């Protein structure tokens, strides 16, 4: 996915700052949801080869691309919404809020916004959702890479603060190791209480 097809199309309609937005971390049992927004240049000599849906790339490749995206982008912004807010307003609304924060954090105000999936945001610029956008739209793919690299590092930091859950390996997702740890030690302050209710109930049933 090296062609900026969508971005060029909107440029042809008079939009000069088309931002791609994506999220990472809707499914984990712990940690924040993270979103990024990216405005890429359209010049051929600044094209970044290898951008794709972050889930399809190796950790090393993602990290290299993230540095390149930060160097080349006209603007980029990374935002997060914590587990307490996720519990308060639900993950869908938390993701929408996070995407809005990422868009509004761009140093270059976008005049059109492309979002991954089927997400309508409470933002001023016109917008369009693209299903599988992280694999089809270059700027959305770039946003997914920045968000994934940022969130993985965040969860590695939390692993030092809350050892025993394997956050450095599972990034807060519900792996067997993580669920076993919840059963043995309960939850920590970055767990999403609305996501781990079942595991806590199981723990209570099994406790002597």
Secondary structure as UniProt FT lines:
FT   HELIX           5..12
FT   TURN            13..14
FT   STRAND          18..24
FT   STRAND          33..39
FT   HELIX           44..46
FT   TURN            49..50
FT   HELIX           54..56
FT   HELIX           59..72
FT   STRAND          75..81
FT   HELIX           83..89
FT   HELIX           91..104
FT   STRAND          112..116
FT   STRAND          126..130
FT   TURN            131..132
FT   HELIX           133..136
FT   HELIX           138..161
FT   TURN            163..164
FT   HELIX           167..170
FT   TURN            171..172
FT   HELIX           176..185
FT   TURN            189..190
FT   HELIX           193..206
//
